[in-house]
């Protein structure tokens, strides 16, 4: 993820990290991304380590969720973020996971990334 941001690729709206990750831990990753002046991304930590919660707020964390978490709780947090981005008048919110990429728009229902170019071309 850090190398993605170091290449100045298109930033994501939401970053979901665990504390325990290969290489850097989640807080180090978030700190490095923030250090590259990427301040608009909303960071959610989804982890089994409650002891790092206070430290996570140094990187402007939106949520720090402890595993296991009910899917409905995670969905609620994502919906709140979607409402936040709508309030900022963002046109699109991209959520990317290891499995798929979903694009949200305030006026359009969620859809697969393949339709993203079609959305962006509409006036």
Buried (B, 14 or more C-beta within 10 A) or exposed (E): BBEEBEEEEEBBBBBBBBBEBEEBBBBBBBBBBBEEEBEEBBBBBBBEBEEBBEEBEEBEBBBBBEEEEEEEEBEEBBEEBBEBBBEEEBEBBBBBEEEEEBBBBBEEEEBEEEEBEEBEEEE
